[in-house]
Every structure is written in structure tokens, then in C-alpha cells.
Amino acid sequence: MKDSGKIDPRNKLNALSGKEWIRFTKSWFIADGRPSDISHEIDLHPASFPPSMIEEFIEFFTKPGEIVLDPFLGTGSTLVACENTARKGIGIELYPKYFKTAKSRTKFPVLEGDVRILLPTLEKQSFSLCITSPPYWRILKKKKDYNQQERLEKGLDLQYGQNPLDLGMIEEKEEFLNELVDIFTKIHELLLPQAHLIVFIQNVRDKGEMIPLAFELPLRLTKWYSFLGERIWLQNQKNLRPYGYPYSFVSNIHHHYALILKKRK
């Protein structure tokens, strides 16, 4: 993301030039990841994302040396991005196999266990940014589709696991959203004043209908966070599938929402 340019002395948020700042504010972006981002061990996780993409968010919402939190760490991409951008980081991961991979990729602390139990053990008002991708409800439990079949043939995970503490195991949408709100309420106490929360999430298809998780979640967080908008991550490399053909419109979902929220006092 870096290029030469003057940093405005009034800029207290990051270390970017005006050109870099404006470029990041585009409401959509394509991120397929660098070849160095991908390995079989990392790709084993059914919802991994490239560190190179997370680096841009970290560079915009923090300064070098500040601390970033990822409470749904997965295989550790956020902490790798912290190292690559001269920030510090802490992550939490429920599943031992992903915890082990994350530990092998970073020098920063990785905590293993239930995020709801571990968050209260962290120091309050110590993080400049929380950036994370929670489970997209029970999307990974649905009937196998084309993409899942491809992962199965490659020997990759279709689900995170079967741990009952996994939010992706929750059946009811209301319970799922309530748990997320409770987690982000706990995170509110850990963030510095004016710090940001970035949540990657999708609207999901369930029983023939689209469930607007990405629209509902920020509405439920307005007591604790101001919703500033979103950036849409386009996955341009994904194949098109004949969902619904030739009877009904069914979209190929090739994008994620990066919800951008700011801590209220």
C-alpha cells in the first residue's frame, strides 16, 4: 500500500500519505492473495483470508507499534499481517489444529480456547484495532455445494470442527447474533478510545432465502459502536456455478463485507 507522499501532521490515525488514505476509501476491492499467502496447511481452514489484504486495513486504522486483536484468529493471518506492518498483535483460536498453525506462523501471543472466556483476561483499553472474521452462522453446515465438493476432493476441511462452543454450530439465527453482540460488547471494553472494529461477514443463503447478517449485525451494535460503512471484498478468482438454473435466480456469492465500526465512549 505504501508509496511516497506527505503525511498530514493532523493525521492521528495512521502513517499514510493523502494518496494512500484516499485509495483505501474506495468501497470495493479485489483481493485474491499473494502466492506466498497460500499453503496447504493454511488453505486447510475453510475460511482463511490473505495477510496481504489484512495488512491494508491494519495500515489504515493503526500506527506502527500499536496492538491489534483478532478473537477468531483461524490460522493466524492477522498476526502475520501485524508482523509485516510493524504492529503487535494478539489472537484467540478455539480449535487446536488451527491454533497450532497460527502459533507456527507468528511470534505474537496466540491464546487457545473459547473467546467468551478469554476476552475478559485481556487488558482493558489496550488495543487500537480489532479485525476479525467470525463464523458466518451455520453456513458451513449446510448441504454440500460445488465448492465444498472441490475442497473434499482436495482433502481440505469443510467445517471448522464439531466443538459445541463454535458459533458456527448454533442453529438459531437470533442466538447466533446475540452471541456475536455479546462478544463485541466485551471487545468494546478492550479497545482504546476512538479505536475501530472491522468485521468480515457475509449475507448467507438459508433454506432458499438470503439472510442479511451483514446488515443486521451493525444495527445491533449501535449502542457501543458507530457504523462508518463497509468495504466490499470481491473474490474475482472464484468459479461461477449454475445455482438455480434454469428455474430461479440464485446469486453466486463472491464477495464479503468488511464492516467498519468505531468505538463509542
Short mmCIF file of the C-alpha atoms (twelve columns), coordinates in Angstrom:
data_MODEL
# 
_entry.id   MODEL 
# 
loop_
_atom_site.group_PDB 
_atom_site.id 
_atom_site.type_symbol 
_atom_site.label_atom_id 
_atom_site.label_alt_id 
_atom_site.label_comp_id 
_atom_site.label_asym_id 
_atom_site.label_seq_id 
_atom_site.Cartn_x 
_atom_site.Cartn_y 
_atom_site.Cartn_z 
_atom_site.pdbx_PDB_model_num 
ATOM 1   C CA . MET A 1   0.000   0.000   0.000   1 
ATOM 2   C CA . LYS A 2   2.958   2.313   0.622   1 
ATOM 3   C CA . ASP A 3   4.051   4.984   -1.806  1 
ATOM 4   C CA . SER A 4   5.864   8.273   -1.448  1 
ATOM 5   C CA . GLY A 5   3.903   11.248  -0.251  1 
ATOM 6   C CA . LYS A 6   3.491   13.738  2.536   1 
ATOM 7   C CA . ILE A 7   1.811   12.746  5.794   1 
ATOM 8   C CA . ASP A 8   -0.517  15.443  7.085   1 
ATOM 9   C CA . PRO A 9   0.547   16.445  10.638  1 
ATOM 10  C CA . ARG A 10  -3.149  16.435  11.626  1 
ATOM 11  C CA . ASN A 11  -3.385  12.722  10.821  1 
ATOM 12  C CA . LYS A 12  -3.554  10.962  14.188  1 
ATOM 13  C CA . LEU A 13  -4.987  7.699   12.832  1 
ATOM 14  C CA . ASN A 14  -2.226  6.231   10.681  1 
ATOM 15  C CA . ALA A 15  1.067   6.846   8.886   1 
ATOM 16  C CA . LEU A 16  -0.336  7.161   5.363   1 
ATOM 17  C CA . SER A 17  0.014   9.911   2.817   1 
ATOM 18  C CA . GLY A 18  -3.058  11.607  1.420   1 
ATOM 19  C CA . LYS A 19  -2.935  9.496   -1.753  1 
ATOM 20  C CA . GLU A 20  -2.715  6.279   0.263   1 
ATOM 21  C CA . TRP A 21  -5.572  7.385   2.505   1 
ATOM 22  C CA . ILE A 22  -7.900  8.205   -0.386  1 
ATOM 23  C CA . ARG A 23  -7.075  4.997   -2.253  1 
ATOM 24  C CA . PHE A 24  -8.126  2.877   0.724   1 
ATOM 25  C CA . THR A 25  -11.526 4.600   0.967   1 
ATOM 26  C CA . LYS A 26  -12.744 3.015   -2.276  1 
ATOM 27  C CA . SER A 27  -15.816 0.999   -1.270  1 
ATOM 28  C CA . TRP A 28  -14.762 -2.210  -3.034  1 
ATOM 29  C CA . PHE A 29  -11.531 -4.053  -3.749  1 
ATOM 30  C CA . ILE A 30  -10.300 -7.303  -5.277  1 
ATOM 31  C CA . ALA A 31  -8.004  -9.447  -3.136  1 
ATOM 32  C CA . ASP A 32  -7.020  -12.919 -4.261  1 
ATOM 33  C CA . GLY A 33  -3.854  -13.127 -2.162  1 
ATOM 34  C CA . ARG A 34  -0.161  -13.417 -2.985  1 
ATOM 35  C CA . PRO A 35  1.241   -16.890 -3.748  1 
ATOM 36  C CA . SER A 36  3.267   -16.620 -0.525  1 
ATOM 37  C CA . ASP A 37  -0.005  -16.289 1.434   1 
ATOM 38  C CA . ILE A 38  -1.157  -19.757 0.481   1 
ATOM 39  C CA . SER A 39  -0.051  -23.182 1.676   1 
ATOM 40  C CA . HIS A 40  -1.910  -26.463 2.135   1 
ATOM 41  C CA . GLU A 41  -1.786  -26.051 5.911   1 
ATOM 42  C CA . ILE A 42  -3.310  -22.575 5.736   1 
ATOM 43  C CA . ASP A 43  -5.772  -23.448 2.962   1 
ATOM 44  C CA . LEU A 44  -6.977  -26.335 5.131   1 
ATOM 45  C CA . HIS A 45  -9.010  -23.755 7.056   1 
ATOM 46  C CA . PRO A 46  -12.397 -23.332 5.296   1 
ATOM 47  C CA . ALA A 47  -12.476 -19.539 5.695   1 
ATOM 48  C CA . SER A 48  -8.915  -18.262 5.519   1 
ATOM 49  C CA . PHE A 49  -8.025  -14.843 4.175   1 
ATOM 50  C CA . PRO A 50  -4.746  -13.437 2.806   1 
ATOM 51  C CA . PRO A 51  -2.439  -11.476 5.142   1 
ATOM 52  C CA . SER A 52  -1.714  -9.043  2.303   1 
ATOM 53  C CA . MET A 53  -5.365  -7.961  2.387   1 
ATOM 54  C CA . ILE A 54  -5.409  -7.533  6.167   1 
ATOM 55  C CA . GLU A 55  -2.190  -5.506  6.023   1 
ATOM 56  C CA . GLU A 56  -4.003  -2.688  4.221   1 
ATOM 57  C CA . PHE A 57  -6.670  -2.456  6.924   1 
ATOM 58  C CA . ILE A 58  -4.054  -2.523  9.685   1 
ATOM 59  C CA . GLU A 59  -2.007  0.203   7.988   1 
ATOM 60  C CA . PHE A 60  -5.075  2.417   7.663   1 
ATOM 61  C CA . PHE A 61  -6.528  2.020   11.162  1 
ATOM 62  C CA . THR A 62  -3.326  1.913   13.250  1 
ATOM 63  C CA . LYS A 63  0.167   3.334   13.534  1 
ATOM 64  C CA . PRO A 64  3.364   1.251   13.778  1 
ATOM 65  C CA . GLY A 65  3.829   -0.293  17.217  1 
ATOM 66  C CA . GLU A 66  0.131   -0.329  18.125  1 
ATOM 67  C CA . ILE A 67  -1.667  -3.528  19.147  1 
ATOM 68  C CA . VAL A 68  -4.267  -5.406  17.096  1 
ATOM 69  C CA . LEU A 69  -6.722  -8.057  18.326  1 
ATOM 70  C CA . ASP A 70  -8.254  -10.944 16.357  1 
ATOM 71  C CA . PRO A 71  -10.631 -13.022 18.522  1 
ATOM 72  C CA . PHE A 72  -11.401 -15.519 15.715  1 
ATOM 73  C CA . LEU A 73  -7.826  -15.999 14.572  1 
ATOM 74  C CA . GLY A 74  -8.016  -19.175 12.494  1 
ATOM 75  C CA . THR A 75  -4.593  -19.955 11.051  1 
ATOM 76  C CA . GLY A 76  -3.094  -16.622 12.066  1 
ATOM 77  C CA . SER A 77  -3.273  -14.348 9.009   1 
ATOM 78  C CA . THR A 78  -3.975  -11.242 11.104  1 
ATOM 79  C CA . LEU A 79  -0.873  -11.731 13.236  1 
ATOM 80  C CA . VAL A 80  1.256   -12.358 10.145  1 
ATOM 81  C CA . ALA A 81  -0.096  -9.070  8.787   1 
ATOM 82  C CA . CYS A 82  0.847   -7.371  12.084  1 
ATOM 83  C CA . GLU A 83  4.437   -8.564  11.746  1 
ATOM 84  C CA . ASN A 84  4.576   -7.428  8.119   1 
ATOM 85  C CA . THR A 85  3.403   -3.916  9.072   1 
ATOM 86  C CA . ALA A 86  5.458   -3.406  12.280  1 
ATOM 87  C CA . ARG A 87  2.449   -3.714  14.575  1 
ATOM 88  C CA . LYS A 88  1.857   -6.026  17.529  1 
ATOM 89  C CA . GLY A 89  -0.972  -8.498  17.830  1 
ATOM 90  C CA . ILE A 90  -2.865  -10.997 19.961  1 
ATOM 91  C CA . GLY A 91  -5.178  -13.714 18.649  1 
ATOM 92  C CA . ILE A 92  -7.631  -16.249 20.046  1 
ATOM 93  C CA . GLU A 93  -8.462  -19.561 18.376  1 
ATOM 94  C CA . LEU A 94  -10.836 -22.289 19.542  1 
ATOM 95  C CA . TYR A 95  -9.633  -25.273 17.510  1 
ATOM 96  C CA . PRO A 96  -6.274  -26.892 18.406  1 
ATOM 97  C CA . LYS A 97  -5.246  -27.656 14.803  1 
ATOM 98  C CA . TYR A 98  -5.677  -24.033 13.677  1 
ATOM 99  C CA . PHE A 99  -4.144  -22.777 16.926  1 
ATOM 100 C CA . LYS A 100 -1.069  -24.892 16.185  1 
ATOM 101 C CA . THR A 101 -0.768  -23.497 12.659  1 
ATOM 102 C CA . ALA A 102 -1.179  -19.916 13.889  1 
ATOM 103 C CA . LYS A 103 1.491   -20.425 16.566  1 
ATOM 104 C CA . SER A 104 3.906   -21.677 13.912  1 
ATOM 105 C CA . ARG A 105 3.379   -18.564 11.760  1 
ATOM 106 C CA . THR A 106 3.858   -15.765 14.285  1 
ATOM 107 C CA . LYS A 107 5.893   -14.608 17.252  1 
ATOM 108 C CA . PHE A 108 2.889   -12.875 18.814  1 
ATOM 109 C CA . PRO A 109 0.687   -14.390 21.554  1 
ATOM 110 C CA . VAL A 110 -1.976  -16.844 20.425  1 
ATOM 111 C CA . LEU A 111 -4.496  -17.968 23.045  1 
ATOM 112 C CA . GLU A 112 -6.306  -21.291 22.692  1 
ATOM 113 C CA . GLY A 113 -9.897  -21.630 23.847  1 
ATOM 114 C CA . ASP A 114 -13.337 -20.026 23.966  1 
ATOM 115 C CA . VAL A 115 -13.233 -16.340 23.059  1 
ATOM 116 C CA . ARG A 116 -16.035 -15.608 25.546  1 
ATOM 117 C CA . ILE A 117 -13.879 -16.840 28.421  1 
ATOM 118 C CA . LEU A 118 -10.533 -15.448 27.239  1 
ATOM 119 C CA . LEU A 119 -11.547 -11.888 26.314  1 
ATOM 120 C CA . PRO A 120 -12.063 -10.805 29.962  1 
ATOM 121 C CA . THR A 121 -8.478  -11.901 30.736  1 
ATOM 122 C CA . LEU A 122 -7.039  -9.265  28.368  1 
ATOM 123 C CA . GLU A 123 -6.089  -5.757  29.445  1 
ATOM 124 C CA . LYS A 124 -8.807  -3.144  29.016  1 
ATOM 125 C CA . GLN A 125 -8.235  -0.218  26.657  1 
ATOM 126 C CA . SER A 126 -5.061  -1.694  25.204  1 
ATOM 127 C CA . PHE A 127 -5.987  -2.354  21.553  1 
ATOM 128 C CA . SER A 128 -6.017  0.171   18.719  1 
ATOM 129 C CA . LEU A 129 -7.891  -2.157  16.376  1 
ATOM 130 C CA . CYS A 130 -9.904  -5.349  16.401  1 
ATOM 131 C CA . ILE A 131 -10.141 -7.000  12.982  1 
ATOM 132 C CA . THR A 132 -11.722 -10.413 12.638  1 
ATOM 133 C CA . SER A 133 -13.902 -12.808 10.691  1 
ATOM 134 C CA . PRO A 134 -16.317 -14.754 12.909  1 
ATOM 135 C CA . PRO A 135 -18.188 -17.814 11.628  1 
ATOM 136 C CA . TYR A 136 -20.865 -16.879 9.137   1 
ATOM 137 C CA . TRP A 137 -23.544 -18.514 11.276  1 
ATOM 138 C CA . ARG A 138 -24.025 -22.189 10.263  1 
ATOM 139 C CA . ILE A 139 -23.169 -21.697 6.591   1 
ATOM 140 C CA . LEU A 140 -20.551 -24.472 6.696   1 
ATOM 141 C CA . LYS A 141 -23.105 -26.990 7.989   1 
ATOM 142 C CA . LYS A 142 -25.435 -26.681 5.003   1 
ATOM 143 C CA . LYS A 143 -25.812 -29.261 2.258   1 
ATOM 144 C CA . LYS A 144 -22.630 -29.674 0.201   1 
ATOM 145 C CA . ASP A 145 -22.312 -27.478 -2.898  1 
ATOM 146 C CA . TYR A 146 -19.837 -27.389 -5.778  1 
ATOM 147 C CA . ASN A 147 -17.154 -25.531 -3.833  1 
ATOM 148 C CA . GLN A 148 -17.406 -27.885 -0.874  1 
ATOM 149 C CA . GLN A 149 -17.100 -30.876 -3.187  1 
ATOM 150 C CA . GLU A 150 -13.861 -29.433 -4.574  1 
ATOM 151 C CA . ARG A 151 -12.493 -28.970 -1.048  1 
ATOM 152 C CA . LEU A 152 -13.494 -32.527 -0.170  1 
ATOM 153 C CA . GLU A 153 -11.622 -33.872 -3.193  1 
ATOM 154 C CA . LYS A 154 -8.513  -31.921 -2.115  1 
ATOM 155 C CA . GLY A 155 -8.707  -33.237 1.456   1 
ATOM 156 C CA . LEU A 156 -9.490  -29.804 2.911   1 
ATOM 157 C CA . ASP A 157 -11.774 -29.082 5.857   1 
ATOM 158 C CA . LEU A 158 -15.435 -28.386 5.115   1 
ATOM 159 C CA . GLN A 159 -16.163 -27.217 8.673   1 
ATOM 160 C CA . TYR A 160 -14.040 -25.815 11.462  1 
ATOM 161 C CA . GLY A 161 -14.943 -28.804 13.623  1 
ATOM 162 C CA . GLN A 162 -17.674 -30.092 15.930  1 
ATOM 163 C CA . ASN A 163 -16.894 -28.182 19.120  1 
ATOM 164 C CA . PRO A 164 -20.230 -27.085 20.685  1 
ATOM 165 C CA . LEU A 165 -18.548 -23.795 21.671  1 
ATOM 166 C CA . ASP A 166 -18.107 -22.957 17.978  1 
ATOM 167 C CA . LEU A 167 -20.546 -20.183 16.983  1 
ATOM 168 C CA . GLY A 168 -20.874 -21.919 13.627  1 
ATOM 169 C CA . MET A 169 -22.660 -24.784 15.365  1 
ATOM 170 C CA . ILE A 170 -25.548 -22.574 16.540  1 
ATOM 171 C CA . GLU A 171 -28.828 -23.437 14.801  1 
ATOM 172 C CA . GLU A 172 -30.933 -20.351 15.517  1 
ATOM 173 C CA . LYS A 173 -30.029 -17.032 13.892  1 
ATOM 174 C CA . GLU A 174 -31.151 -14.951 16.867  1 
ATOM 175 C CA . GLU A 175 -28.949 -16.916 19.246  1 
ATOM 176 C CA . PHE A 176 -26.008 -16.600 16.860  1 
ATOM 177 C CA . LEU A 177 -26.377 -12.816 16.562  1 
ATOM 178 C CA . ASN A 178 -26.869 -12.428 20.312  1 
ATOM 179 C CA . GLU A 179 -23.611 -14.302 20.935  1 
ATOM 180 C CA . LEU A 180 -21.765 -12.084 18.445  1 
ATOM 181 C CA . VAL A 181 -23.139 -8.932  20.048  1 
ATOM 182 C CA . ASP A 182 -22.042 -10.178 23.477  1 
ATOM 183 C CA . ILE A 183 -18.526 -10.831 22.168  1 
ATOM 184 C CA . PHE A 184 -18.203 -7.432  20.502  1 
ATOM 185 C CA . THR A 185 -19.539 -5.789  23.658  1 
ATOM 186 C CA . LYS A 186 -16.682 -7.406  25.600  1 
ATOM 187 C CA . ILE A 187 -14.254 -6.229  22.917  1 
ATOM 188 C CA . HIS A 188 -15.557 -2.663  23.309  1 
ATOM 189 C CA . GLU A 189 -14.001 -2.609  26.803  1 
ATOM 190 C CA . LEU A 190 -10.628 -3.720  25.401  1 
ATOM 191 C CA . LEU A 191 -10.380 -1.035  22.717  1 
ATOM 192 C CA . LEU A 192 -8.736  2.324   23.198  1 
ATOM 193 C CA . PRO A 193 -10.961 5.413   22.847  1 
ATOM 194 C CA . GLN A 194 -11.851 6.051   19.195  1 
ATOM 195 C CA . ALA A 195 -10.442 2.661   18.152  1 
ATOM 196 C CA . HIS A 196 -12.012 0.698   15.318  1 
ATOM 197 C CA . LEU A 197 -13.659 -2.682  14.912  1 
ATOM 198 C CA . ILE A 198 -13.539 -4.378  11.489  1 
ATOM 199 C CA . VAL A 199 -15.787 -7.420  10.994  1 
ATOM 200 C CA . PHE A 200 -15.683 -9.539  7.846   1 
ATOM 201 C CA . ILE A 201 -19.043 -11.219 7.257   1 
ATOM 202 C CA . GLN A 202 -21.457 -12.249 4.501   1 
ATOM 203 C CA . ASN A 203 -25.162 -12.338 3.940   1 
ATOM 204 C CA . VAL A 204 -25.899 -16.062 3.724   1 
ATOM 205 C CA . ARG A 205 -28.376 -18.231 1.864   1 
ATOM 206 C CA . ASP A 206 -30.507 -20.448 4.100   1 
ATOM 207 C CA . LYS A 207 -33.459 -22.581 3.001   1 
ATOM 208 C CA . GLY A 208 -33.881 -20.654 -0.234  1 
ATOM 209 C CA . GLU A 209 -33.718 -17.164 1.296   1 
ATOM 210 C CA . MET A 210 -30.928 -14.648 1.821   1 
ATOM 211 C CA . ILE A 211 -30.323 -13.855 5.500   1 
ATOM 212 C CA . PRO A 212 -28.877 -10.312 5.813   1 
ATOM 213 C CA . LEU A 213 -26.333 -10.926 8.590   1 
ATOM 214 C CA . ALA A 214 -24.069 -8.160  7.275   1 
ATOM 215 C CA . PHE A 215 -26.930 -5.678  7.558   1 
ATOM 216 C CA . GLU A 216 -28.354 -6.845  10.866  1 
ATOM 217 C CA . LEU A 217 -25.115 -7.017  12.852  1 
ATOM 218 C CA . PRO A 218 -24.150 -3.290  12.769  1 
ATOM 219 C CA . LEU A 219 -27.708 -2.335  13.698  1 
ATOM 220 C CA . ARG A 220 -27.389 -4.419  16.856  1 
ATOM 221 C CA . LEU A 221 -24.069 -2.826  17.790  1 
ATOM 222 C CA . THR A 222 -25.089 0.842   17.634  1 
ATOM 223 C CA . LYS A 223 -25.130 1.196   21.445  1 
ATOM 224 C CA . TRP A 224 -21.391 0.503   21.566  1 
ATOM 225 C CA . TYR A 225 -20.114 1.412   18.076  1 
ATOM 226 C CA . SER A 226 -20.733 3.953   15.335  1 
ATOM 227 C CA . PHE A 227 -21.162 2.249   11.963  1 
ATOM 228 C CA . LEU A 228 -18.943 4.084   9.462   1 
ATOM 229 C CA . GLY A 229 -19.645 1.976   6.378   1 
ATOM 230 C CA . GLU A 230 -18.190 -1.003  4.607   1 
ATOM 231 C CA . ARG A 231 -15.607 -2.104  2.086   1 
ATOM 232 C CA . ILE A 232 -16.629 -4.966  -0.165  1 
ATOM 233 C CA . TRP A 233 -14.048 -7.677  -0.790  1 
ATOM 234 C CA . LEU A 234 -14.550 -9.152  -4.263  1 
ATOM 235 C CA . GLN A 235 -13.235 -12.676 -4.898  1 
ATOM 236 C CA . ASN A 236 -12.748 -12.434 -8.635  1 
ATOM 237 C CA . GLN A 237 -10.957 -15.779 -8.942  1 
ATOM 238 C CA . LYS A 238 -13.937 -17.924 -7.889  1 
ATOM 239 C CA . ASN A 239 -15.735 -20.007 -10.488 1 
ATOM 240 C CA . LEU A 240 -19.340 -19.340 -11.483 1 
ATOM 241 C CA . ARG A 241 -21.770 -22.150 -10.634 1 
ATOM 242 C CA . PRO A 242 -25.203 -22.870 -12.196 1 
ATOM 243 C CA . TYR A 243 -27.154 -22.305 -8.973  1 
ATOM 244 C CA . GLY A 244 -30.890 -22.114 -9.688  1 
ATOM 245 C CA . TYR A 245 -30.526 -22.642 -13.434 1 
ATOM 246 C CA . PRO A 246 -32.867 -22.758 -15.346 1 
ATOM 247 C CA . TYR A 247 -35.668 -22.125 -12.862 1 
ATOM 248 C CA . SER A 248 -34.804 -19.315 -10.436 1 
ATOM 249 C CA . PHE A 249 -32.289 -16.572 -9.731  1 
ATOM 250 C CA . VAL A 250 -29.687 -17.721 -7.205  1 
ATOM 251 C CA . SER A 251 -26.632 -15.471 -6.889  1 
ATOM 252 C CA . ASN A 252 -23.060 -16.643 -6.907  1 
ATOM 253 C CA . ILE A 253 -21.836 -15.032 -3.696  1 
ATOM 254 C CA . HIS A 254 -18.323 -13.881 -4.492  1 
ATOM 255 C CA . HIS A 255 -17.991 -11.031 -2.018  1 
ATOM 256 C CA . HIS A 256 -17.633 -10.345 1.694   1 
ATOM 257 C CA . TYR A 257 -18.474 -7.217  3.667   1 
ATOM 258 C CA . ALA A 258 -15.776 -5.624  5.791   1 
ATOM 259 C CA . LEU A 259 -17.947 -3.722  8.263   1 
ATOM 260 C CA . ILE A 260 -16.141 -0.701  9.679   1 
ATOM 261 C CA . LEU A 261 -17.219 0.438   13.146  1 
ATOM 262 C CA . LYS A 262 -15.773 2.899   15.633  1 
ATOM 263 C CA . LYS A 263 -15.924 2.653   19.403  1 
ATOM 264 C CA . ARG A 264 -18.368 4.964   21.113  1 
ATOM 265 C CA . LYS A 265 -17.441 6.382   24.500  1 
# 
